[in-house]
Structures are given as C-alpha cells and as structure tokens.
Amino acid sequence: MTRRSIALMLVAASVWIASIAAAIGQDRFPESDGKPQVVRVCSGCHDAEIILANLKTPAEWKDTLQAMAEQGAEATPEEWRSIERYIDTNFALIAINKASADELQLTMDVTPEVAAAVVRQRQDKGSFKSIDDVKKVAGVDAAKVDARKNRFVF
C-alpha cells in the first residue's frame, strides 16, 4: 500500500466519521419548520450542534446569523427567516423579565394573548422569580414552560 492510498483512506474515514457525527447531532434538533435549513446552511462551515453549545438571546442570534451571511454562508432571505425562527423558538434564551410580548410569543411558543398576559403579570406583580411563577400566568402551558426551563433567564 502506498502512502497516497493510505492518505486517501484516512481522508475517506475522517469524512465518514464526520458524517456519522453530524447525523447523530441532527437527532438532537427538534423536528419543526426550519430544521433542514439550519442543518444545510450552518453545517457548511461548522457542526450545526454549535447552536446547542451557545445560548443567546434572539437579538444575539440575529447578529450571529448576519455575521454568518457576511462570511459567506448562503441562503435565500426566506431561508434566513426560517433559520432565525427555528433557532428563536427552539434554542434562544427567554429573558422572561425583560422580553417584549412579541419576543416571548416566539421564544415560549405561545399565542399573542398569552405573551401579553405574561408581560401584564410582570408589570402588575413584578419580576418573575422562578419557573413556577411563570406557570401561574393564565393561559401558560406548564409543559411548554418545563420543556424550556433551561432557557429561562430571571
């Protein structure tokens, strides 16, 4: 076996291992609109799992996506919007005591009415102190709050 054939086998093996790792990582992403775009666009330069390793607010994610586009990541405007919605809904931090109703609607995956109720309760009764406080807001689905509990910032 020549050095060239060994080198080619090593390259092929590393590509195969990387593709398996990427496939395993994709399993950690929730199935919803935007997932295929995230995997396609983001994995061009890095493992899409970087999203899971970097908790950011929706505004910070917007800046990150803009930087990706400026550095050459290619997507249509609609794909960028889809990616941003997907990340905000599934991975962005939820600044429960600061976020606007629009941001809460997206990050908590609630109706506009529930998001407005969260803001009203915050204004009327002061800052939320715990996940249990958030669950007490009329219309809030406790299971959705529990599913996102690691993303809440008090």
N, CA and C atoms as a LAMMPS dump frame, in Angstrom:
ITEM: TIMESTEP
0
ITEM: NUMBER OF ATOMS
462
ITEM: BOX BOUNDS ff ff ff
-5.0000000000000000e+02 5.0000000000000000e+02
-5.0000000000000000e+02 5.0000000000000000e+02
-5.0000000000000000e+02 5.0000000000000000e+02
ITEM: ATOMS id mol type element x y z
1 1 1 N 0.845 -1.163 0
2 1 2 C 0 0 0
3 1 3 C 0.901 1.241 0
4 2 1 N 0.57 2.185 -0.848
5 2 2 C 1.387 3.398 -0.942
6 2 3 C 0.941 4.427 0.093
7 3 1 N 1.808 5.397 0.311
8 3 2 C 1.462 6.475 1.238
9 3 3 C 0.226 7.23 0.736
10 4 1 N 0.146 7.396 -0.571
11 4 2 C -1 8.114 -1.145
12 4 3 C -2.296 7.353 -0.878
13 5 1 N -2.292 6.044 -1.051
14 5 2 C -3.519 5.277 -0.826
15 5 3 C -3.9 5.272 0.659
16 6 1 N -2.914 5.252 1.523
17 6 2 C -3.186 5.331 2.964
18 6 3 C -3.777 6.694 3.303
19 7 1 N -3.182 7.743 2.745
20 7 2 C -3.693 9.097 2.999
21 7 3 C -5.131 9.227 2.508
22 8 1 N -5.425 8.677 1.332
23 8 2 C -6.792 8.731 0.793
24 8 3 C -7.766 7.955 1.671
25 9 1 N -7.337 6.823 2.188
26 9 2 C -8.201 6.047 3.083
27 9 3 C -8.458 6.812 4.374
28 10 1 N -7.439 7.47 4.905
29 10 2 C -7.618 8.258 6.124
30 10 3 C -8.58 9.426 5.896
31 11 1 N -8.476 10.081 4.762
32 11 2 C -9.393 11.177 4.441
33 11 3 C -10.813 10.637 4.337
34 12 1 N -10.977 9.526 3.638
35 12 2 C -12.307 8.938 3.492
36 12 3 C -12.881 8.535 4.841
37 13 1 N -12.052 7.97 5.701
38 13 2 C -12.514 7.565 7.036
39 13 3 C -12.917 8.781 7.861
40 14 1 N -12.144 9.857 7.797
41 14 2 C -12.495 11.04 8.578
42 14 3 C -13.775 11.681 8.071
43 15 1 N -14.001 11.682 6.757
44 15 2 C -15.256 12.202 6.203
45 15 3 C -16.416 11.34 6.671
46 16 1 N -16.251 10.044 6.655
47 16 2 C -17.299 9.125 7.095
48 16 3 C -17.623 9.345 8.573
49 17 1 N -16.592 9.472 9.404
50 17 2 C -16.805 9.706 10.838
51 17 3 C -17.507 11.037 11.057
52 18 1 N -17.101 12.056 10.326
53 18 2 C -17.738 13.381 10.467
54 18 3 C -19.198 13.321 10.065
55 19 1 N -19.507 12.565 9.01
56 19 2 C -20.91 12.484 8.581
57 19 3 C -21.756 11.725 9.602
58 20 1 N -21.191 10.717 10.24
59 20 2 C -21.917 9.997 11.293
60 20 3 C -22.135 10.917 12.494
61 21 1 N -21.105 11.654 12.869
62 21 2 C -21.242 12.578 13.997
63 21 3 C -22.293 13.64 13.703
64 22 1 N -22.305 14.136 12.485
65 22 2 C -23.314 15.142 12.111
66 22 3 C -24.711 14.548 12.165
67 23 1 N -24.867 13.326 11.69
68 23 2 C -26.184 12.68 11.718
69 23 3 C -26.653 12.463 13.15
70 24 1 N -25.748 12.068 14.002
71 24 2 C -26.104 11.875 15.408
72 24 3 C -26.502 13.217 16.015
73 25 1 N -25.74 14.257 15.718
74 25 2 C -26.039 15.58 16.245
75 25 3 C -27.379 16.101 15.776
76 26 1 N -27.742 15.812 14.531
77 26 2 C -29.016 16.28 13.998
78 26 3 C -30.183 15.7 14.775
79 27 1 N -30.023 14.543 15.345
80 27 2 C -31.096 13.919 16.111
81 27 3 C -31.465 14.736 17.342
82 28 1 N -30.588 15.613 17.789
83 28 2 C -30.862 16.435 18.967
84 28 3 C -31.681 17.668 18.615
85 29 1 N -31.892 17.906 17.339
86 29 2 C -32.658 19.06 16.907
87 29 3 C -34.13 18.694 16.781
88 30 1 N -35.004 19.512 17.377
89 30 2 C -36.441 19.22 17.268
90 30 3 C -36.902 19.265 15.816
91 31 1 N -37.822 18.4 15.495
92 31 2 C -38.41 18.409 14.155
93 31 3 C -39.423 19.534 14.081
94 32 1 N -39.131 20.54 13.299
95 32 2 C -40.078 21.62 13.038
96 32 3 C -39.575 22.419 11.852
97 33 1 N -40.415 23.33 11.393
98 33 2 C -40.038 24.166 10.26
99 33 3 C -38.702 24.835 10.534
100 34 1 N -37.829 24.788 9.572
101 34 2 C -36.529 25.428 9.69
102 34 3 C -35.372 24.487 9.95
103 35 1 N -35.642 23.298 10.458
104 35 2 C -34.547 22.374 10.773
105 35 3 C -33.707 22.035 9.538
106 36 1 N -34.32 21.692 8.405
107 36 2 C -33.478 21.362 7.238
108 36 3 C -32.583 22.527 6.804
109 37 1 N -33.108 23.744 6.911
110 37 2 C -32.317 24.91 6.529
111 37 3 C -31.153 25.122 7.496
112 38 1 N -31.398 24.945 8.79
113 38 2 C -30.328 25.086 9.785
114 38 3 C -29.22 24.082 9.493
115 39 1 N -29.593 22.843 9.289
116 39 2 C -28.595 21.8 9.051
117 39 3 C -27.823 22.081 7.765
118 40 1 N -28.532 22.45 6.703
119 40 2 C -27.866 22.689 5.416
120 40 3 C -26.96 23.909 5.463
121 41 1 N -27.467 25.029 5.925
122 41 2 C -26.72 26.283 5.874
123 41 3 C -25.605 26.31 6.917
124 42 1 N -25.908 25.923 8.124
125 42 2 C -24.925 26.04 9.211
126 42 3 C -23.815 25.004 9.112
127 43 1 N -24.136 23.808 8.652
128 43 2 C -23.119 22.758 8.63
129 43 3 C -22.127 22.93 7.488
130 44 1 N -22.312 23.94 6.658
131 44 2 C -21.343 24.214 5.61
132 44 3 C -20.002 24.659 6.169
133 45 1 N -20.022 25.308 7.326
134 45 2 C -18.78 25.83 7.919
135 45 3 C -18.44 25.187 9.255
136 46 1 N -19.443 24.688 9.951
137 46 2 C -19.203 24.106 11.27
138 46 3 C -20.325 23.129 11.576
139 47 1 N -20.128 22.376 12.606
140 47 2 C -21.149 21.437 13.046
141 47 3 C -22.363 22.221 13.513
142 48 1 N -23.54 21.85 13.048
143 48 2 C -24.758 22.554 13.442
144 48 3 C -24.993 22.471 14.951
145 49 1 N -24.35 21.538 15.627
146 49 2 C -24.501 21.409 17.082
147 49 3 C -23.973 22.631 17.83
148 50 1 N -23.277 23.509 17.151
149 50 2 C -22.774 24.718 17.803
150 50 3 C -23.933 25.522 18.387
151 51 1 N -25.11 25.379 17.784
152 51 2 C -26.3 26.068 18.296
153 51 3 C -26.579 25.621 19.726
154 52 1 N -26.453 24.34 19.982
155 52 2 C -26.736 23.801 21.307
156 52 3 C -25.706 24.249 22.343
157 53 1 N -24.53 24.581 21.887
158 53 2 C -23.452 24.947 22.802
159 53 3 C -23.413 26.441 23.114
160 54 1 N -24.226 27.231 22.415
161 54 2 C -24.183 28.685 22.576
162 54 3 C -25.563 29.243 22.856
163 55 1 N -25.868 29.458 24.107
164 55 2 C -27.141 30.053 24.455
165 55 3 C -27.064 31.556 24.228
166 56 1 N -28.016 32.077 23.455
167 56 2 C -28.039 33.502 23.124
168 56 3 C -29.478 33.983 23.103
169 57 1 N -29.636 35.279 23.222
170 57 2 C -30.956 35.888 23.077
171 57 3 C -31.311 35.932 21.59
172 58 1 N -32.576 36.153 21.269
173 58 2 C -32.931 36.284 19.852
174 58 3 C -32.132 37.384 19.145
175 59 1 N -31.899 38.508 19.798
176 59 2 C -31.121 39.588 19.18
177 59 3 C -29.686 39.137 18.906
178 60 1 N -29.103 38.393 19.836
179 60 2 C -27.739 37.889 19.631
180 60 3 C -27.699 36.87 18.503
181 61 1 N -28.732 36.025 18.406
182 61 2 C -28.781 35.068 17.296
183 61 3 C -28.936 35.791 15.972
184 62 1 N -29.739 36.855 15.948
185 62 2 C -29.9 37.638 14.709
186 62 3 C -28.54 38.174 14.26
187 63 1 N -27.761 38.729 15.191
188 63 2 C -26.421 39.23 14.873
189 63 3 C -25.513 38.109 14.378
190 64 1 N -25.595 36.949 15.006
191 64 2 C -24.777 35.802 14.598
192 64 3 C -25.12 35.365 13.176
193 65 1 N -26.404 35.297 12.871
194 65 2 C -26.816 34.895 11.523
195 65 3 C -26.375 35.924 10.488
196 66 1 N -26.444 37.199 10.85
197 66 2 C -25.967 38.259 9.948
198 66 3 C -24.474 38.087 9.68
199 67 1 N -23.722 37.799 10.735
200 67 2 C -22.276 37.587 10.583
201 67 3 C -21.993 36.372 9.7
202 68 1 N -22.788 35.313 9.866
203 68 2 C -22.62 34.128 9.019
204 68 3 C -22.821 34.485 7.551
205 69 1 N -23.862 35.259 7.275
206 69 2 C -24.143 35.668 5.901
207 69 3 C -22.999 36.511 5.353
208 70 1 N -22.479 37.412 6.166
209 70 2 C -21.369 38.267 5.741
210 70 3 C -20.098 37.47 5.485
211 71 1 N -19.971 36.33 6.165
212 71 2 C -18.783 35.493 5.995
213 71 3 C -18.964 34.461 4.887
214 72 1 N -20.107 34.505 4.196
215 72 2 C -20.273 33.657 3.026
216 72 3 C -21.289 32.54 3.119
217 73 1 N -21.952 32.384 4.259
218 73 2 C -22.997 31.358 4.334
219 73 3 C -24.1 31.75 3.358
220 74 1 N -24.566 30.782 2.589
221 74 2 C -25.527 31.076 1.531
222 74 3 C -26.901 30.533 1.848
223 75 1 N -27.88 31.439 1.784
224 75 2 C -29.286 31.076 1.957
225 75 3 C -30.121 32.2 1.358
226 76 1 N -31.322 31.863 0.971
227 76 2 C -32.237 32.886 0.471
228 76 3 C -32.754 33.693 1.659
229 77 1 N -33.313 34.872 1.413
230 77 2 C -33.893 35.634 2.528
231 77 3 C -34.944 34.833 3.294
232 78 1 N -35.773 34.064 2.6
233 78 2 C -36.785 33.248 3.276
234 78 3 C -36.128 32.151 4.121
235 79 1 N -35.051 31.547 3.628
236 79 2 C -34.337 30.538 4.414
237 79 3 C -33.732 31.161 5.674
238 80 1 N -33.161 32.365 5.554
239 80 2 C -32.613 33.028 6.738
240 80 3 C -33.713 33.288 7.76
241 81 1 N -34.898 33.735 7.295
242 81 2 C -36.013 33.965 8.227
243 81 3 C -36.432 32.659 8.891
244 82 1 N -36.47 31.582 8.121
245 82 2 C -36.841 30.273 8.65
246 82 3 C -35.828 29.8 9.697
247 83 1 N -34.561 29.983 9.421
248 83 2 C -33.497 29.61 10.361
249 83 3 C -33.626 30.42 11.648
250 84 1 N -33.833 31.716 11.501
251 84 2 C -33.955 32.574 12.678
252 84 3 C -35.155 32.173 13.533
253 85 1 N -36.302 31.919 12.905
254 85 2 C -37.489 31.496 13.665
255 85 3 C -37.237 30.164 14.367
256 86 1 N -36.61 29.235 13.667
257 86 2 C -36.331 27.916 14.245
258 86 3 C -35.433 28.039 15.48
259 87 1 N -34.363 28.793 15.355
260 87 2 C -33.438 28.95 16.477
261 87 3 C -34.119 29.677 17.63
262 88 1 N -34.845 30.755 17.326
263 88 2 C -35.519 31.506 18.395
264 88 3 C -36.537 30.642 19.128
265 89 1 N -37.295 29.858 18.402
266 89 2 C -38.335 29.023 19.008
267 89 3 C -37.749 27.872 19.815
268 90 1 N -36.665 27.316 19.35
269 90 2 C -36.141 26.096 19.967
270 90 3 C -34.905 26.255 20.837
271 91 1 N -34.156 27.361 20.679
272 91 2 C -32.869 27.446 21.369
273 91 3 C -32.559 28.78 22.036
274 92 1 N -33.248 29.844 21.677
275 92 2 C -32.895 31.158 22.223
276 92 3 C -33.252 31.266 23.699
277 93 1 N -32.445 32.044 24.406
278 93 2 C -32.735 32.331 25.809
279 93 3 C -34.051 33.096 25.913
280 94 1 N -34.754 32.882 27.01
281 94 2 C -36.023 33.55 27.269
282 94 3 C -35.808 34.505 28.438
283 95 1 N -35.654 35.782 28.115
284 95 2 C -35.449 36.812 29.144
285 95 3 C -36.82 37.201 29.683
286 96 1 N -37.353 36.368 30.541
287 96 2 C -38.74 36.468 30.99
288 96 3 C -39.074 37.818 31.638
289 97 1 N -38.113 38.455 32.263
290 97 2 C -38.374 39.726 32.941
291 97 3 C -38.047 40.957 32.099
292 98 1 N -37.604 40.752 30.871
293 98 2 C -37.23 41.882 30.01
294 98 3 C -37.831 41.813 28.616
295 99 1 N -38.123 40.637 28.134
296 99 2 C -38.537 40.458 26.738
297 99 3 C -39.897 41.091 26.462
298 100 1 N -40.049 41.553 25.243
299 100 2 C -41.331 42.083 24.793
300 100 3 C -42.308 40.926 24.585
301 101 1 N -43.569 41.253 24.44
302 101 2 C -44.582 40.222 24.181
303 101 3 C -44.273 39.493 22.877
304 102 1 N -43.834 40.218 21.852
305 102 2 C -43.506 39.573 20.572
306 102 3 C -42.38 38.552 20.731
307 103 1 N -41.356 38.922 21.493
308 103 2 C -40.24 38.005 21.702
309 103 3 C -40.672 36.803 22.533
310 104 1 N -41.489 37.037 23.551
311 104 2 C -41.982 35.923 24.373
312 104 3 C -42.856 34.983 23.561
313 105 1 N -43.664 35.547 22.681
314 105 2 C -44.512 34.714 21.826
315 105 3 C -43.657 33.728 21.039
316 106 1 N -42.569 34.199 20.486
317 106 2 C -41.691 33.36 19.686
318 106 3 C -40.883 32.384 20.537
319 107 1 N -40.217 32.867 21.568
320 107 2 C -39.314 32.008 22.334
321 107 3 C -40.046 31.014 23.233
322 108 1 N -41.254 31.401 23.689
323 108 2 C -42.034 30.488 24.538
324 108 3 C -43.022 29.654 23.725
325 109 1 N -43.165 29.984 22.432
326 109 2 C -44.107 29.299 21.546
327 109 3 C -45.528 29.375 22.116
328 110 1 N -45.975 30.617 22.347
329 110 2 C -47.317 30.867 22.885
330 110 3 C -48.076 31.811 21.954
331 111 1 N -49.361 31.946 22.188
332 111 2 C -50.185 32.856 21.4
333 111 3 C -49.87 34.303 21.787
334 112 1 N -50.261 35.249 20.956
335 112 2 C -50.064 36.663 21.319
336 112 3 C -50.769 37.022 22.623
337 113 1 N -51.916 36.423 22.871
338 113 2 C -52.669 36.703 24.096
339 113 3 C -51.924 36.22 25.34
340 114 1 N -51.346 35.048 25.27
341 114 2 C -50.596 34.519 26.416
342 114 3 C -49.328 35.342 26.641
343 115 1 N -48.655 35.708 25.569
344 115 2 C -47.448 36.536 25.704
345 115 3 C -47.797 37.874 26.355
346 116 1 N -48.914 38.462 25.944
347 116 2 C -49.352 39.732 26.543
348 116 3 C -49.697 39.54 28.015
349 117 1 N -50.28 38.398 28.361
350 117 2 C -50.617 38.117 29.76
351 117 3 C -49.35 37.989 30.606
352 118 1 N -48.308 37.412 30.058
353 118 2 C -47.031 37.298 30.776
354 118 3 C -46.484 38.698 31.06
355 119 1 N -46.496 39.555 30.049
356 119 2 C -45.99 40.922 30.228
357 119 3 C -46.841 41.675 31.246
358 120 1 N -48.176 41.537 31.161
359 120 2 C -49.07 42.21 32.121
360 120 3 C -48.786 41.767 33.55
361 121 1 N -48.638 40.456 33.741
362 121 2 C -48.371 39.948 35.096
363 121 3 C -47.045 40.487 35.615
364 122 1 N -46.063 40.545 34.75
365 122 2 C -44.753 41.073 35.134
366 122 3 C -44.875 42.547 35.538
367 123 1 N -45.661 43.298 34.784
368 123 2 C -45.848 44.72 35.094
369 123 3 C -46.653 44.911 36.373
370 124 1 N -47.681 44.074 36.564
371 124 2 C -48.574 44.216 37.722
372 124 3 C -47.974 43.687 39.018
373 125 1 N -47.241 42.573 38.935
374 125 2 C -46.778 41.902 40.151
375 125 3 C -45.266 41.89 40.328
376 126 1 N -44.557 42.464 39.379
377 126 2 C -43.106 42.497 39.478
378 126 3 C -42.443 41.324 38.765
379 127 1 N -41.152 41.296 38.837
380 127 2 C -40.359 40.285 38.129
381 127 3 C -40.71 38.867 38.554
382 128 1 N -40.612 37.977 37.591
383 128 2 C -40.765 36.552 37.883
384 128 3 C -39.499 36.091 38.598
385 129 1 N -39.671 35.228 39.566
386 129 2 C -38.535 34.73 40.344
387 129 3 C -38.196 33.276 40.021
388 130 1 N -39.188 32.54 39.474
389 130 2 C -38.973 31.111 39.236
390 130 3 C -39.86 30.617 38.098
391 131 1 N -39.571 29.421 37.67
392 131 2 C -40.388 28.758 36.647
393 131 3 C -41.825 28.615 37.15
394 132 1 N -41.983 28.31 38.415
395 132 2 C -43.332 28.165 38.975
396 132 3 C -44.128 29.455 38.86
397 133 1 N -43.475 30.613 39.024
398 133 2 C -44.161 31.888 38.842
399 133 3 C -44.683 32.034 37.41
400 134 1 N -43.893 31.63 36.455
401 134 2 C -44.286 31.731 35.043
402 134 3 C -45.491 30.828 34.769
403 135 1 N -45.486 29.64 35.353
404 135 2 C -46.588 28.69 35.14
405 135 3 C -47.915 29.2 35.679
406 136 1 N -47.893 30.148 36.591
407 136 2 C -49.123 30.673 37.196
408 136 3 C -49.848 31.678 36.298
409 137 1 N -49.217 32.127 35.239
410 137 2 C -49.853 33.088 34.337
411 137 3 C -50.984 32.382 33.594
412 138 1 N -52.137 33.04 33.562
413 138 2 C -53.309 32.465 32.883
414 138 3 C -52.975 32.159 31.421
415 139 1 N -53.272 30.933 31.011
416 139 2 C -53.074 30.523 29.626
417 139 3 C -51.736 29.88 29.334
418 140 1 N -50.789 29.97 30.256
419 140 2 C -49.466 29.381 30.032
420 140 3 C -49.56 27.862 30.173
421 141 1 N -48.994 27.157 29.224
422 141 2 C -48.942 25.698 29.232
423 141 3 C -47.717 25.27 30.05
424 142 1 N -47.951 24.683 31.208
425 142 2 C -46.862 24.293 32.11
426 142 3 C -45.88 23.339 31.436
427 143 1 N -46.372 22.467 30.579
428 143 2 C -45.484 21.522 29.901
429 143 3 C -44.526 22.252 28.963
430 144 1 N -45.003 23.292 28.269
431 144 2 C -44.121 24.074 27.396
432 144 3 C -43.072 24.811 28.214
433 145 1 N -43.469 25.318 29.377
434 145 2 C -42.514 26.01 30.247
435 145 3 C -41.466 25.017 30.733
436 146 1 N -41.908 23.85 31.188
437 146 2 C -40.959 22.829 31.657
438 146 3 C -39.998 22.406 30.549
439 147 1 N -40.498 22.297 29.318
440 147 2 C -39.65 21.888 28.195
441 147 3 C -38.569 22.927 27.897
442 148 1 N -38.805 24.165 28.289
443 148 2 C -37.87 25.248 28.017
444 148 3 C -37.174 25.759 29.285
445 149 1 N -37.338 25.088 30.393
446 149 2 C -36.882 25.612 31.686
447 149 3 C -35.418 26 31.719
448 150 1 N -34.576 25.324 30.952
449 150 2 C -33.148 25.637 30.943
450 150 3 C -32.82 26.881 30.137
451 151 1 N -33.811 27.4 29.434
452 151 2 C -33.587 28.589 28.596
453 151 3 C -34.059 29.875 29.257
454 152 1 N -34.782 29.776 30.383
455 152 2 C -35.291 30.97 31.044
456 152 3 C -34.184 31.698 31.791
457 153 1 N -34.193 33.026 31.675
458 153 2 C -33.255 33.877 32.378
459 153 3 C -34.097 34.808 33.253
460 154 1 N -33.841 34.776 34.552
461 154 2 C -34.614 35.589 35.502
462 154 3 C -33.832 36.817 35.921
